[in-house]
Amino acid sequence: MSMAAPPSSLSADPPATDANAAAFAGMPLVASTRELTVRYGARTVLPSLSLSIPEGCVGLLGPNGAGKTTLLKTLMGFLKPTAGEARVLGLDVATDVLRIRQRIGLMPEQECHIPGMSAVQFVAYAGELSGMPPAQAIRRAHEVLEYCGLGEARYREVETYSTGMKQRIKLAQALVHGPKLLFLDEPTNGLDPQGRDEMLALVRDVSHGKGLSVVVSSHLLPDIERTCDAVIVVRSGQVVRQGPLAELSRTAQAEYELDLLAYSPSFTEAVARRGGRLLSSEGSRLRFTLPPDAAAGRLFFEAARETGAQVRGFRPAQRRLEDVFMEAIEQ
Amino acid sequence: MTLEPDHAEADEATAPVTAATAGQSAIADVSYRNYDGEMPLRPLLARAWTIAAATVRANVNRRKFGYWIPAALILVINFFLGIIHYVTQNVRDQMAAQAAMTGGLIGGLPEGPANPYALTLYQGVTWSLFLVFIAALTVGSSTIAADNRANALLVYFARPITRLDYLVGKWVGLFLLLAPLTLVPSLLLYLFFVATYNDVGFLKENPTLIFRLLGATLFPAALHASLMLGFSAWSKTPRMAGAVYAGFYFVVSVLSGVAGNILLERDQEQKQAKTTAIVSNLSVSGVASGVAMNLYDVTPRQVVARFQSGGRRRRRPTPSPSPTPPAVAATPAPSGASPAPAAGAPDGAREPRRPRRRGPVVLPERPGMPAMLFVGGLMIVLPLAAAHAKVRAVEVVRG
């Protein structure tokens, strides 16, 4: 018997009422909340949060205590909201939590495993718990362990794994049942640079072209920048900025980055005389803002001809995610 | 040539290195593939069974001595009980036959208990209870506590598993590990009785014995499984869970024993015999023993009569026919001096040791089945309720 296919997105659902929802207009959604309120006793962690999470790889950003993990826990059904509504993959969290969990994979922030099991036993058991037949679960466990780079160590007990391997097996157990949506909570926690690179490569790979949407919750902006297509910035339980990364990194003014052969102060002065303003310089890489009506190419090459500077390249400048984040947080 | 999207280059750079990406011919495809196979949302029992089976597998594979040694000892105990039963029954039968043949010249043994088979089975269960407790400590202490320590609850509850599924699964797993410890030896004894019965009517004469056996042997396993689960759920480490349960087991046993003895001493007329019997059995092993006693329909008196052990005995002080002679020495004898001779005793001779009076043995009554079932039910339900309150995917600290 095959499982009835759930609606893969929330496109049919009424959009979240938050003004920022327009950022993902037209994109199919995998999760959304409407005026979601979650309290720990008297403390309100998520006060009337409305957001939409589109398909693809989405970064959930925010300072510590912003409510990122609480949001994930609520979407998983671990916490009961005091008010409001949350839907995941078209299913209501309040009534369909088991079906939701069957279609979701969670890679928690903290170390977690079933004690006394080897990696392959653990991952297969995780698949069985999701409802896979045992034979399928064991076959699939071998597959995802190979994929996560634990093929050689699959018969070792998980307790003996290094931190990096434990991170990988957390990803493997989250993938074993073929989820449609994956929640990754701080996936590079405690990893060395090489391990971090490998983990980000896995996240990037699994979230693109595999029919799987991923939500990465992290406070490490470079991780999000490397893996995600869209971001949602949360502060004090409210969405303060969201949208595709490409749009968010677009600058409002005409800003350009130039690569010179060598730094030339006279070139900077020549650009300034033509109305440009130097924003920053790192070695021979300069960043200028130009008047809105200026023709950038003509302006730079005229300045270069005048000063004898050699321009190796120039392009419209993009804001870094850190700038977007800081701007959103300081709003 | 078309320009690839920006991410395409990044994807290539960050994709896991496989044989294919290294420019070699691939012998295996280790890329991620979606699972589109069968995965129905299963009912509670099926979900719980997955957890129960894993609990059993984990404990059996680990070859825990604390489980297997008690299991072996219980088998040995029941083996010897079977031998004792066989010998006494045969001797009794032969002597009875001789008495009949000789017209009473050679007497038979006094009448035994009403049902020696039930009594032997009862002894088999009660003598095994402490060993079952040891096995429960060994396999049960880590049941939930180890999951707490390893944050395994996040793994469970991120899947279509409810708290009830989890607890039922763990309980059934633990029960399946503990039940054979008492059930298998008792069943073997039962088969031995059937095989060695000197007539063909064993089953006809003891039609309900097999069902009573099932109840008496499975109840201790259920009791230990629930209690161990409750203690394990509230502990962060298996060691802590084991220590707390062991403390509970011994303290409650001692308290009920002491309270029962005090009541027995004070209630010489046995006016409150039922209360005394219940209080004496208000412990883990006491409840299990009380239930078995009721199911097998044996009394402490029968147990003592057959084996001269196994019951609490208190000698009832009988009034002495003559007043006790007053103490001889009105003043304490100086230190080191020998005690003064008793009045009437020959000079220089010690008072002969007075023979100990042997009054009738006072034994507690058999506790009532409803009371035992009530106490046992509480011992099963309350720990499970406590575990249900504790087991969660995330610890919610209410600010």
Interface residues (C-beta under 8 A of the other chain):
Chain A: M1 S2 M3 Y40 G41 A42 R43 K73 M76 F78 L79 L98 R99 R101 Q102 I104 G105 L106 P108 Q110 E111 C112 H113 I114 P115 G116 M117 Y125 A126 E128 L129 S130 G131 M132 P133 Q136 R140 E143 V144 E146 Y147 G149 G151 Q173 A174 L175 V176 H177 G178 D197 E198 L200 A201 L202 R204 D205 V206 H208 K210 G211 L212 R226 D229
Chain B: H7 A10 D11 T14 A15 P16 A28 V30 S31 Y32 R33 N34 Y35 D36 G37 E38 M39 P40 L41 R42 R47 T50 I51 A54 A58 R62 S142 A146 D147 R149 A150 N151 A152 L154 V155 Y156 F157 A158 R159 P160 I161 T162 R392 A393 V394 V396 V397 R398 G399
